[in-house]
């Protein structure tokens, strides 16, 4: 069974009735689901760059001038998709009791000597893009480095014309921070 782009949009937005949601998520995926998903995401963004792969709410890997970059829905560019986009985001670090109590009031509040909660925001539109709870001093997590070329070539059966080397390039951002 194939589902419409509108059904997938409603699923994404959380407004699809439960019986339809259950049907979509429990049955085998239709062959064109990824294309429909990307199509409705493309309609929502403020830019014309082609979305190659969604990374999460409000974040996409897009093709721009022969490169692949991470872009927010508002158009803010975080840089090369092989670099941790979080290094170019605004960060609110909840690392003391007062800041943690805002989201974990009372006895639920974790010990700030043991953990911190980091919130990553788009510097342009202010959208909350990601939250991570980590031990104090833990490095910023690089959530995903998708192998876009393998996905298009092996899963979708349509290779991209400009394959890129898959490697973590985050070090290119951080290498000069200590100088």
Helices and strands as residue ranges (DSSP letters): H 5-13, H 18-26, H 33-44, E 50-56, E 59-64, E 67-72, E 77-80, G 85-88, E 90-94, H 97-101, G 106-108, E 115-121, E 128-135, H 148-150, I 151-155, H 171-174
